[in-house]
Amino acid sequence: MNRQELIKEFKTLNGSLFITRNELAKAMNYNDPHCVDRFLYGLERVGKKYFIPDVVSALKRESRVAQ
């Protein structure tokens, strides 16, 4: 999936440009929200929510490192 497709998919989960750690874990089929902390580390947040385009960029960056 490309960046825009991921952003669109995450936005449809909650109808917002922001996502919580729990929502991200659920979207990625993780039972434990701590599993997504490595993607969220260092990202700016508003309350308990993260800006979806920042999260997607971190996911893409992490997936390139893992390959």
Secondary structure, 3 states (H helix, E strand, C coil): CCHHHHHHHHHHHHCCCEEEHHHHHHHCCCCCHHHHHHHHCCCCEECCEEEHHHHHHHHHHHHHHHC
